[in-house]
Amino acid sequence: MRTIWCLLSILVLLWGLARVEAQAPMPTSGRVDDDYAVPYVTWVFNFLHRSNVNSIEMKQLWRLAELGDAASIATLKTYNKDDLIEPENAANYLIVVRNAFSDKNHVLNKSDLDPKVTLFVLSYLEEKEAAEPLIEKRITYLKRCVTDFSCSNQAEYDFLHEPPHK
């Protein structure tokens, strides 16, 4: 009986892993620095749109740290201005930016160390997302951290939950 339960558990685990991989396979062709990594960033947005993403799967976003400003260029090649300001797309873009500006030492192209495009897109979103206070606050945080590549999940959380200054 114990053997049957073990085999059944293994089968369920394998089925679950196969299902996760079938939902959104990460692009394997091309390098991240080719064409601003549009295939990879498009995959990331599709991945983030899934409703059942867990923290272990989020580890697949590590390659964003290689992009820097190229992540925003790829975003603009993926979404038009009207699609980008949809709250879910804007929120997912902010995740992309946070991960793309987490470590200056990992960025592949030195030209992507200057966040000009990212700051432009963040300012655009800030102007268009006036009705979304949480997105506005996240944009404020990102505008600060992209310049020195100090963005992180924990720092964003701390920023969002700090008591208001009087």
N, CA, C and O atoms as a DFTB+ gen file, in Angstrom:
664 C
 N C O
     1  1       0.817      -1.194       0.000
     2  2       0.000       0.000       0.000
     3  2       0.871       1.273       0.000
     4  3       0.580       2.242      -0.702
     5  1       1.929       1.242       0.796
     6  2       2.829       2.380       0.870
     7  2       3.493       2.623      -0.486
     8  3       3.681       3.774      -0.878
     9  1       3.841       1.581      -1.190
    10  2       4.475       1.687      -2.503
    11  2       3.518       2.328      -3.503
    12  3       3.932       3.150      -4.321
    13  1       2.270       1.964      -3.441
    14  2       1.274       2.531      -4.346
    15  2       1.148       4.028      -4.096
    16  3       1.086       4.808      -5.047
    17  1       1.110       4.447      -2.818
    18  2       1.014       5.867      -2.498
    19  2       2.236       6.639      -2.978
    20  3       2.120       7.765      -3.460
    21  1       3.408       6.023      -2.841
    22  2       4.638       6.677      -3.314
    23  2       4.610       6.858      -4.831
    24  3       4.934       7.929      -5.345
    25  1       4.220       5.804      -5.536
    26  2       4.143       5.877      -6.997
    27  2       3.100       6.899      -7.438
    28  3       3.330       7.674      -8.367
    29  1       1.975       6.893      -6.776
    30  2       0.928       7.850      -7.102
    31  2       1.405       9.283      -6.843
    32  3       1.141      10.174      -7.650
    33  1       2.094       9.510      -5.743
    34  2       2.635      10.840      -5.429
    35  2       3.630      11.292      -6.486
    36  3       3.611      12.452      -6.899
    37  1       4.485      10.405      -6.921
    38  2       5.472      10.730      -7.952
    39  2       4.776      11.081      -9.260
    40  3       5.161      12.041      -9.928
    41  1       3.760      10.315      -9.631
    42  2       3.022      10.592     -10.856
    43  2       2.329      11.952     -10.796
    44  3       2.345      12.698     -11.775
    45  1       1.730      12.273      -9.669
    46  2       1.063      13.563      -9.516
    47  2       2.088      14.697      -9.599
    48  3       1.823      15.720     -10.230
    49  1       3.235      14.531      -8.981
    50  2       4.290      15.531      -9.039
    51  2       4.776      15.736     -10.468
    52  3       4.915      16.875     -10.912
    53  1       5.032      14.669     -11.183
    54  2       5.483      14.764     -12.575
    55  2       4.415      15.401     -13.459
    56  3       4.730      16.203     -14.339
    57  1       3.166      15.048     -13.228
    58  2       2.082      15.640     -14.004
    59  2       2.023      17.143     -13.752
    60  3       1.859      17.922     -14.691
    61  1       2.155      17.557     -12.488
    62  2       2.125      18.977     -12.156
    63  2       3.270      19.737     -12.792
    64  3       3.067      20.834     -13.314
    65  1       4.470      19.177     -12.758
    66  2       5.625      19.823     -13.378
    67  2       5.451      19.940     -14.886
    68  3       5.782      20.970     -15.472
    69  1       4.939      18.901     -15.511
    70  2       4.712      18.931     -16.960
    71  2       3.671      19.990     -17.316
    72  3       3.790      20.667     -18.337
    73  1       2.663      20.127     -16.480
    74  2       1.612      21.110     -16.722
    75  2       2.162      22.539     -16.624
    76  3       1.818      23.395     -17.438
    77  1       3.004      22.787     -15.637
    78  2       3.602      24.114     -15.477
    79  2       4.464      24.444     -16.689
    80  3       4.371      25.550     -17.220
    81  1       5.287      23.525     -17.132
    82  2       6.161      23.763     -18.285
    83  2       5.352      23.965     -19.556
    84  3       5.743      24.761     -20.410
    85  1       4.238      23.265     -19.702
    86  2       3.430      23.377     -20.915
    87  2       2.693      24.707     -20.979
    88  3       2.370      25.176     -22.070
    89  1       2.422      25.321     -19.836
    90  2       1.670      26.568     -19.819
    91  2       2.449      27.728     -20.411
    92  3       1.886      28.522     -21.165
    93  1       3.693      27.842     -20.100
    94  2       4.462      28.994     -20.568
    95  2       5.941      28.644     -20.667
    96  3       6.721      29.009     -19.787
    97  1       6.336      27.944     -21.720
    98  2       7.754      27.607     -21.820
    99  2       8.591      28.852     -22.072
   100  3       8.237      29.698     -22.893
   101  1       9.699      28.950     -21.360
   102  2      10.594      30.081     -21.523
   103  2      11.309      29.935     -22.857
   104  3      11.735      28.835     -23.208
   105  1      11.450      31.031     -23.612
   106  2      12.139      30.936     -24.893
   107  2      13.584      30.484     -24.686
   108  3      14.284      30.978     -23.802
   109  1      14.010      29.544     -25.510
   110  2      15.365      29.029     -25.372
   111  2      16.258      29.469     -26.515
   112  3      17.482      29.382     -26.411
   113  1      15.669      29.940     -27.603
   114  2      16.485      30.360     -28.731
   115  2      16.882      31.813     -28.582
   116  3      16.125      32.615     -28.035
   117  1      18.038      32.150     -29.055
   118  2      18.508      33.524     -28.990
   119  2      19.040      33.863     -27.615
   120  3      18.793      33.152     -26.641
   121  1      19.769      34.951     -27.550
   122  2      20.320      35.405     -26.289
   123  2      19.452      36.525     -25.740
   124  3      18.664      37.129     -26.469
   125  1      19.602      36.793     -24.461
   126  2      18.809      37.843     -23.827
   127  2      19.143      39.195     -24.433
   128  3      18.275      40.065     -24.506
   129  1      20.386      39.393     -24.871
   130  2      20.764      40.704     -25.385
   131  2      20.479      40.887     -26.874
   132  3      20.837      41.925     -27.432
   133  1      19.853      39.923     -27.532
   134  2      19.471      40.054     -28.932
   135  2      18.139      40.788     -29.036
   136  3      17.188      40.457     -28.329
   137  1      18.071      41.774     -29.908
   138  2      16.814      42.491     -30.168
   139  2      16.122      42.943     -28.885
   140  3      14.903      42.832     -28.755
   141  1      16.893      43.442     -27.959
   142  2      16.362      43.936     -26.691
   143  2      15.603      42.863     -25.914
   144  3      14.791      43.187     -25.048
   145  1      15.854      41.615     -26.209
   146  2      15.238      40.490     -25.493
   147  2      13.718      40.504     -25.602
   148  3      13.032      40.113     -24.657
   149  1      13.185      40.938     -26.721
   150  2      11.730      41.005     -26.894
   151  2      11.064      39.642     -26.664
   152  3      10.052      39.587     -25.966
   153  1      11.590      38.538     -27.221
   154  2      10.917      37.250     -26.952
   155  2      10.888      36.913     -25.455
   156  3       9.878      36.429     -24.944
   157  1      11.983      37.167     -24.768
   158  2      12.024      36.860     -23.334
   159  2      11.077      37.763     -22.544
   160  3      10.335      37.271     -21.694
   161  1      11.084      39.060     -22.803
   162  2      10.216      39.984     -22.070
   163  2       8.746      39.692     -22.380
   164  3       7.902      39.785     -21.489
   165  1       8.435      39.345     -23.611
   166  2       7.068      38.943     -23.954
   167  2       6.672      37.706     -23.160
   168  3       5.559      37.624     -22.641
   169  1       7.588      36.741     -23.065
   170  2       7.332      35.534     -22.266
   171  2       7.081      35.922     -20.806
   172  3       6.173      35.388     -20.170
   173  1       7.888      36.853     -20.273
   174  2       7.725      37.277     -18.880
   175  2       6.332      37.861     -18.666
   176  3       5.670      37.530     -17.682
   177  1       5.880      38.728     -19.575
   178  2       4.542      39.307     -19.420
   179  2       3.464      38.225     -19.476
   180  3       2.524      38.251     -18.682
   181  1       3.589      37.282     -20.398
   182  2       2.619      36.179     -20.456
   183  2       2.666      35.358     -19.172
   184  3       1.626      34.949     -18.655
   185  1       3.851      35.121     -18.665
   186  2       4.051      34.372     -17.422
   187  2       3.383      35.101     -16.257
   188  3       2.695      34.477     -15.449
   189  1       3.578      36.401     -16.167
   190  2       3.010      37.179     -15.063
   191  2       1.487      37.300     -15.147
   192  3       0.827      37.531     -14.135
   193  1       0.936      37.147     -16.337
   194  2      -0.523      37.206     -16.493
   195  2      -1.211      35.938     -15.991
   196  3      -2.422      35.929     -15.772
   197  1      -0.439      34.874     -15.810
   198  2      -1.044      33.654     -15.261
   199  2      -1.495      33.925     -13.841
   200  3      -0.850      34.676     -13.109
   201  1      -2.583      33.324     -13.457
   202  2      -3.122      33.581     -12.122
   203  2      -2.527      32.660     -11.065
   204  3      -2.704      32.902      -9.871
   205  1      -1.835      31.626     -11.475
   206  2      -1.332      30.652     -10.511
   207  2       0.202      30.630     -10.453
   208  3       0.804      29.556     -10.427
   209  1       0.827      31.797     -10.434
   210  2       2.279      31.889     -10.350
   211  2       2.680      31.798      -8.887
   212  3       2.124      32.497      -8.040
   213  1       3.654      30.927      -8.589
   214  2       4.122      30.834      -7.213
   215  2       5.539      31.383      -7.088
   216  3       6.182      31.691      -8.092
   217  1       6.017      31.504      -5.863
   218  2       7.313      32.138      -5.625
   219  2       8.470      31.352      -6.230
   220  3       9.474      31.949      -6.618
   221  1       8.360      30.052      -6.318
   222  2       9.425      29.243      -6.925
   223  2       9.502      29.537      -8.424
   224  3      10.594      29.662      -8.978
   225  1       8.358      29.646      -9.070
   226  2       8.342      29.963     -10.495
   227  2       8.863      31.374     -10.765
   228  3       9.447      31.626     -11.819
   229  1       8.656      32.294      -9.823
   230  2       9.132      33.667      -9.999
   231  2      10.652      33.728     -10.129
   232  3      11.190      34.709     -10.642
   233  1      11.343      32.697      -9.673
   234  2      12.805      32.645      -9.802
   235  2      13.230      32.662     -11.269
   236  3      14.375      32.994     -11.576
   237  1      12.319      32.307     -12.178
   238  2      12.647      32.304     -13.608
   239  2      12.848      33.710     -14.153
   240  3      13.258      33.874     -15.302
   241  1      12.568      34.715     -13.355
   242  2      12.728      36.096     -13.801
   243  2      14.147      36.611     -13.597
   244  3      14.413      37.783     -13.863
   245  1      15.055      35.778     -13.137
   246  2      16.427      36.214     -12.847
   247  2      17.107      36.834     -14.059
   248  3      17.957      37.710     -13.899
   249  1      16.755      36.402     -15.268
   250  2      17.407      36.930     -16.467
   251  2      17.075      38.400     -16.712
   252  3      17.785      39.070     -17.461
   253  1      16.023      38.908     -16.102
   254  2      15.689      40.322     -16.263
   255  2      16.821      41.205     -15.752
   256  3      17.017      42.307     -16.265
   257  1      17.568      40.745     -14.755
   258  2      18.677      41.527     -14.196
   259  2      19.768      41.787     -15.230
   260  3      20.610      42.661     -15.028
   261  1      19.764      41.045     -16.326
   262  2      20.753      41.241     -17.383
   263  2      20.351      42.353     -18.348
   264  3      21.146      42.742     -19.204
   265  1      19.132      42.867     -18.222
   266  2      18.598      43.770     -19.238
   267  2      18.746      45.252     -18.931
   268  3      19.069      46.029     -19.830
   269  1      18.519      45.667     -17.694
   270  2      18.522      47.094     -17.412
   271  2      17.482      47.803     -18.272
   272  3      16.330      47.373     -18.343
   273  1      17.891      48.893     -18.926
   274  2      16.964      49.709     -19.715
   275  2      16.379      48.950     -20.912
   276  3      15.316      49.321     -21.411
   277  1      17.045      47.910     -21.373
   278  2      16.526      47.129     -22.499
   279  2      15.172      46.496     -22.169
   280  3      14.380      46.227     -23.073
   281  1      14.900      46.258     -20.895
   282  2      13.607      45.693     -20.506
   283  2      12.470      46.641     -20.885
   284  3      11.406      46.193     -21.311
   285  1      12.688      47.936     -20.734
   286  2      11.657      48.911     -21.103
   287  2      11.529      49.038     -22.615
   288  3      10.429      49.214     -23.139
   289  1      12.647      48.949     -23.309
   290  2      12.588      48.990     -24.775
   291  2      11.812      47.788     -25.289
   292  3      10.971      47.928     -26.178
   293  1      12.083      46.614     -24.744
   294  2      11.351      45.412     -25.147
   295  2       9.870      45.529     -24.804
   296  3       9.015      45.058     -25.553
   297  1       9.570      46.161     -23.667
   298  2       8.168      46.365     -23.284
   299  2       7.454      47.228     -24.312
   300  3       6.321      46.935     -24.694
   301  1       8.115      48.291     -24.761
   302  2       7.502      49.165     -25.758
   303  2       7.351      48.475     -27.112
   304  3       6.510      48.866     -27.921
   305  1       8.154      47.466     -27.353
   306  2       8.000      46.678     -28.580
   307  2       6.919      45.609     -28.414
   308  3       6.444      45.042     -29.398
   309  1       6.536      45.338     -27.177
   310  2       5.524      44.327     -26.874
   311  2       4.136      44.943     -26.750
   312  3       3.161      44.396     -27.267
   313  1       4.044      46.091     -26.061
   314  2       2.762      46.743     -25.807
   315  2       2.708      48.111     -26.472
   316  3       3.715      48.817     -26.545
   317  1       1.524      48.480     -26.957
   318  2       1.341      49.865     -27.391
   319  2       0.959      50.687     -26.160
   320  3       0.730      50.127     -25.088
   321  1       0.891      52.003     -26.305
   322  2       0.670      52.876     -25.146
   323  2      -0.670      52.626     -24.460
   324  3      -0.780      52.788     -23.244
   325  1      -1.684      52.235     -25.221
   326  2      -2.990      51.978     -24.615
   327  2      -3.005      50.669     -23.830
   328  3      -3.631      50.578     -22.773
   329  1      -2.313      49.658     -24.350
   330  2      -2.244      48.377     -23.636
   331  2      -1.402      48.494     -22.370
   332  3      -1.709      47.880     -21.348
   333  1      -0.349      49.281     -22.451
   334  2       0.563      49.395     -21.312
   335  2      -0.110      50.039     -20.103
   336  3       0.227      49.700     -18.968
   337  1      -1.045      50.950     -20.312
   338  2      -1.657      51.638     -19.168
   339  2      -2.800      50.844     -18.532
   340  3      -3.367      51.286     -17.533
   341  1      -3.142      49.697     -19.082
   342  2      -4.114      48.840     -18.398
   343  2      -3.502      48.441     -17.059
   344  3      -2.336      48.050     -17.013
   345  1      -4.263      48.531     -15.969
   346  2      -3.682      48.315     -14.640
   347  2      -2.883      47.010     -14.488
   348  3      -1.814      47.019     -13.877
   349  1      -3.375      45.907     -15.023
   350  2      -2.632      44.644     -14.874
   351  2      -1.312      44.689     -15.641
   352  3      -0.286      44.230     -15.139
   353  1      -1.334      45.239     -16.850
   354  2      -0.096      45.350     -17.626
   355  2       0.879      46.318     -16.960
   356  3       2.080      46.051     -16.909
   357  1       0.376      47.429     -16.454
   358  2       1.236      48.402     -15.777
   359  2       1.868      47.771     -14.538
   360  3       3.064      47.936     -14.298
   361  1       1.075      47.055     -13.756
   362  2       1.607      46.401     -12.552
   363  2       2.677      45.366     -12.920
   364  3       3.699      45.261     -12.243
   365  1       2.443      44.616     -13.977
   366  2       3.433      43.629     -14.410
   367  2       4.696      44.309     -14.935
   368  3       5.801      43.812     -14.720
   369  1       4.539      45.437     -15.618
   370  2       5.698      46.184     -16.087
   371  2       6.561      46.621     -14.902
   372  3       7.789      46.585     -14.980
   373  1       5.925      47.029     -13.816
   374  2       6.671      47.465     -12.648
   375  2       7.476      46.310     -12.045
   376  3       8.566      46.528     -11.516
   377  1       6.956      45.102     -12.119
   378  2       7.713      43.922     -11.681
   379  2       8.925      43.723     -12.586
   380  3      10.026      43.443     -12.112
   381  1       8.713      43.870     -13.887
   382  2       9.807      43.732     -14.847
   383  2      10.903      44.751     -14.541
   384  3      12.082      44.402     -14.498
   385  1      10.519      45.999     -14.331
   386  2      11.499      47.058     -14.056
   387  2      12.257      46.764     -12.761
   388  3      13.484      46.862     -12.716
   389  1      11.525      46.407     -11.722
   390  2      12.182      46.132     -10.437
   391  2      13.253      45.057     -10.594
   392  3      14.339      45.170     -10.025
   393  1      12.951      44.031     -11.353
   394  2      13.918      42.945     -11.544
   395  2      15.046      43.340     -12.500
   396  3      16.181      42.891     -12.340
   397  1      14.738      44.173     -13.486
   398  2      15.753      44.581     -14.464
   399  2      16.772      45.539     -13.859
   400  3      17.883      45.667     -14.374
   401  1      16.407      46.210     -12.774
   402  2      17.303      47.182     -12.146
   403  2      17.698      46.743     -10.741
   404  3      17.756      47.552      -9.815
   405  1      17.966      45.456     -10.600
   406  2      18.312      44.924      -9.286
   407  2      19.812      44.772      -9.063
   408  3      20.263      44.708      -7.919
   409  1      20.596      44.712     -10.152
   410  2      22.035      44.531      -9.977
   411  2      22.786      45.030     -11.206
   412  3      22.750      44.411     -12.269
   413  1      23.455      46.142     -11.043
   414  2      24.197      46.779     -12.137
   415  2      25.255      45.845     -12.737
   416  3      25.545      45.923     -13.931
   417  1      25.818      44.982     -11.928
   418  2      26.904      44.101     -12.375
   419  2      26.445      43.014     -13.336
   420  3      27.271      42.416     -14.026
   421  1      25.151      42.749     -13.395
   422  2      24.649      41.694     -14.280
   423  2      24.219      42.197     -15.657
   424  3      24.008      41.390     -16.562
   425  1      24.088      43.496     -15.831
   426  2      23.591      44.051     -17.097
   427  2      24.601      43.752     -18.209
   428  3      25.793      44.029     -18.073
   429  1      24.105      43.183     -19.303
   430  2      24.982      42.728     -20.386
   431  2      25.514      43.867     -21.245
   432  3      26.693      43.871     -21.598
   433  1      24.667      44.831     -21.584
   434  2      25.079      45.939     -22.449
   435  2      25.229      47.203     -21.618
   436  3      24.291      47.621     -20.940
   437  1      26.387      47.799     -21.670
   438  2      26.665      48.987     -20.864
   439  2      25.712      50.145     -21.184
   440  3      25.432      50.968     -20.312
   441  1      25.213      50.218     -22.416
   442  2      24.271      51.289     -22.758
   443  2      22.957      51.155     -21.990
   444  3      22.216      52.129     -21.859
   445  1      22.663      49.963     -21.485
   446  2      21.430      49.728     -20.733
   447  2      21.566      50.074     -19.253
   448  3      20.642      49.849     -18.471
   449  1      22.720      50.620     -18.870
   450  2      22.907      51.071     -17.490
   451  2      22.279      52.443     -17.256
   452  3      22.064      52.843     -16.112
   453  1      21.989      53.153     -18.326
   454  2      21.352      54.467     -18.236
   455  2      19.841      54.288     -18.416
   456  3      19.402      53.905     -19.500
   457  1      19.038      54.554     -17.385
   458  2      17.600      54.252     -17.435
   459  2      16.733      55.299     -18.136
   460  3      15.622      55.571     -17.681
   461  1      17.207      55.884     -19.216
   462  2      16.445      56.951     -19.887
   463  2      15.063      56.488     -20.335
   464  3      14.063      57.147     -20.050
   465  1      15.005      55.362     -21.033
   466  2      13.714      54.866     -21.537
   467  2      12.820      54.471     -20.367
   468  3      11.624      54.759     -20.370
   469  1      13.394      53.819     -19.381
   470  2      12.612      53.381     -18.220
   471  2      12.018      54.576     -17.476
   472  3      10.841      54.552     -17.115
   473  1      12.806      55.609     -17.246
   474  2      12.283      56.795     -16.563
   475  2      11.187      57.469     -17.386
   476  3      10.220      57.989     -16.829
   477  1      11.336      57.460     -18.711
   478  2      10.313      58.018     -19.586
   479  2       9.012      57.226     -19.454
   480  3       7.940      57.815     -19.311
   481  1       9.101      55.893     -19.502
   482  2       7.898      55.049     -19.402
   483  2       7.278      55.184     -18.011
   484  3       6.055      55.256     -17.883
   485  1       8.105      55.218     -16.981
   486  2       7.559      55.382     -15.629
   487  2       6.826      56.717     -15.488
   488  3       5.765      56.777     -14.866
   489  1       7.375      57.771     -16.052
   490  2       6.703      59.085     -16.004
   491  2       5.384      59.051     -16.767
   492  3       4.390      59.630     -16.327
   493  1       5.379      58.373     -17.909
   494  2       4.150      58.222     -18.692
   495  2       3.093      57.476     -17.878
   496  3       1.938      57.897     -17.813
   497  1       3.496      56.370     -17.260
   498  2       2.554      55.598     -16.448
   499  2       2.071      56.406     -15.249
   500  3       0.898      56.338     -14.883
   501  1       2.964      57.162     -14.646
   502  2       2.591      57.986     -13.498
   503  2       1.501      58.978     -13.889
   504  3       0.563      59.218     -13.129
   505  1       1.634      59.541     -15.065
   506  2       0.640      60.496     -15.567
   507  2      -0.695      59.802     -15.853
   508  3      -1.756      60.361     -15.577
   509  1      -0.645      58.597     -16.400
   510  2      -1.870      57.906     -16.823
   511  2      -2.525      57.091     -15.715
   512  3      -3.714      56.786     -15.809
   513  1      -1.794      56.733     -14.680
   514  2      -2.325      55.861     -13.626
   515  2      -2.721      56.636     -12.380
   516  3      -2.591      56.123     -11.269
   517  1      -3.197      57.851     -12.543
   518  2      -3.538      58.706     -11.403
   519  2      -4.628      58.090     -10.525
   520  3      -4.707      58.418      -9.341
   521  1      -5.454      57.222     -11.061
   522  2      -6.545      56.618     -10.289
   523  2      -6.090      55.398      -9.492
   524  3      -6.873      54.840      -8.723
   525  1      -4.848      54.980      -9.661
   526  2      -4.337      53.780      -8.993
   527  2      -3.255      54.178      -7.986
   528  3      -2.081      54.242      -8.353
   529  1      -3.618      54.446      -6.727
   530  2      -2.636      54.923      -5.755
   531  2      -1.475      53.948      -5.509
   532  3      -0.335      54.384      -5.349
   533  1      -1.745      52.648      -5.478
   534  2      -0.672      51.684      -5.239
   535  2       0.337      51.690      -6.394
   536  3       1.547      51.650      -6.170
   537  1      -0.166      51.740      -7.610
   538  2       0.733      51.789      -8.769
   539  2       1.534      53.083      -8.736
   540  3       2.728      53.077      -9.037
   541  1       0.900      54.182      -8.379
   542  2       1.618      55.461      -8.282
   543  2       2.748      55.394      -7.262
   544  3       3.849      55.883      -7.514
   545  1       2.473      54.791      -6.119
   546  2       3.500      54.689      -5.079
   547  2       4.635      53.777      -5.538
   548  3       5.804      54.061      -5.275
   549  1       4.298      52.681      -6.224
   550  2       5.340      51.783      -6.746
   551  2       6.197      52.503      -7.785
   552  3       7.411      52.306      -7.838
   553  1       5.564      53.335      -8.607
   554  2       6.307      54.117      -9.611
   555  2       7.277      55.068      -8.913
   556  3       8.425      55.208      -9.336
   557  1       6.817      55.723      -7.845
   558  2       7.683      56.622      -7.090
   559  2       8.911      55.884      -6.576
   560  3      10.031      56.386      -6.676
   561  1       8.699      54.692      -6.028
   562  2       9.824      53.878      -5.544
   563  2      10.778      53.547      -6.686
   564  3      11.991      53.706      -6.549
   565  1      10.240      53.089      -7.805
   566  2      11.089      52.660      -8.927
   567  2      11.870      53.822      -9.528
   568  3      13.020      53.651      -9.934
   569  1      11.266      54.985      -9.586
   570  2      11.987      56.146     -10.128
   571  2      13.223      56.464      -9.278
   572  3      14.204      57.006      -9.787
   573  1      13.175      56.134      -8.014
   574  2      14.325      56.342      -7.126
   575  2      15.381      55.251      -7.305
   576  3      16.575      55.550      -7.347
   577  1      14.963      54.017      -7.408
   578  2      15.934      52.919      -7.355
   579  2      16.549      52.556      -8.707
   580  3      17.612      51.937      -8.739
   581  1      15.910      52.924      -9.829
   582  2      16.483      52.531     -11.131
   583  2      17.784      53.268     -11.419
   584  3      18.635      52.748     -12.141
   585  1      17.953      54.451     -10.878
   586  2      19.155      55.229     -11.188
   587  2      20.421      54.611     -10.605
   588  3      21.505      54.762     -11.168
   589  1      20.284      53.914      -9.478
   590  2      21.465      53.281      -8.886
   591  2      21.353      51.752      -8.802
   592  3      22.141      51.104      -8.114
   593  1      20.372      51.188      -9.505
   594  2      20.186      49.736      -9.564
   595  2      20.040      49.121      -8.171
   596  3      20.611      48.070      -7.880
   597  1      19.277      49.786      -7.328
   598  2      19.073      49.280      -5.973
   599  2      17.667      48.709      -5.765
   600  3      17.234      48.550      -4.624
   601  1      16.960      48.405      -6.832
   602  2      15.595      47.894      -6.724
   603  2      15.604      46.466      -6.175
   604  3      16.447      45.647      -6.541
   605  1      14.652      46.192      -5.294
   606  2      14.498      44.831      -4.767
   607  2      13.077      44.662      -4.241
   608  3      12.375      45.634      -3.963
   609  1      12.677      43.410      -4.115
   610  2      11.351      43.111      -3.569
   611  2      11.223      43.666      -2.161
   612  3      10.234      44.322      -1.833
   613  1      12.228      43.403      -1.326
   614  2      12.162      43.817       0.070
   615  2      12.145      45.335       0.207
   616  3      11.368      45.883       0.988
   617  1      13.003      46.014      -0.552
   618  2      13.037      47.479      -0.461
   619  2      11.721      48.088      -0.931
   620  3      11.256      49.080      -0.369
   621  1      11.120      47.495      -1.963
   622  2       9.820      48.002      -2.424
   623  2       8.763      47.784      -1.348
   624  3       7.963      48.676      -1.065
   625  1       8.763      46.609      -0.757
   626  2       7.809      46.308       0.314
   627  2       7.965      47.309       1.462
   628  3       6.982      47.859       1.958
   629  1       9.212      47.534       1.872
   630  2       9.474      48.481       2.961
   631  2       8.984      49.880       2.594
   632  3       8.379      50.564       3.420
   633  1       9.244      50.302       1.365
   634  2       8.817      51.623       0.906
   635  2       7.292      51.741       0.933
   636  3       6.754      52.759       1.367
   637  1       6.609      50.713       0.474
   638  2       5.152      50.752       0.401
   639  2       4.503      50.728       1.791
   640  3       3.383      51.207       1.965
   641  1       5.208      50.172       2.770
   642  2       4.619      50.012       4.093
   643  2       5.203      50.944       5.136
   644  3       4.895      50.810       6.321
   645  1       6.035      51.882       4.725
   646  2       6.567      52.816       5.716
   647  2       5.468      53.812       6.097
   648  3       4.646      54.194       5.264
   649  1       5.467      54.224       7.363
   650  2       4.431      55.183       7.784
   651  2       4.642      56.523       7.080
   652  3       5.777      56.918       6.815
   653  1       3.560      57.207       6.782
   654  2       3.686      58.507       6.100
   655  2       4.460      59.501       6.966
   656  3       4.324      59.517       8.190
   657  1       5.270      60.323       6.311
   658  2       6.051      61.346       7.019
   659  2       5.151      62.531       7.321
   660  3       4.293      62.904       6.521
   661  1       5.363      63.111       8.484
   662  2       4.535      64.261       8.882
   663  2       5.283      65.535       8.718
   664  3       4.748      66.607       9.003
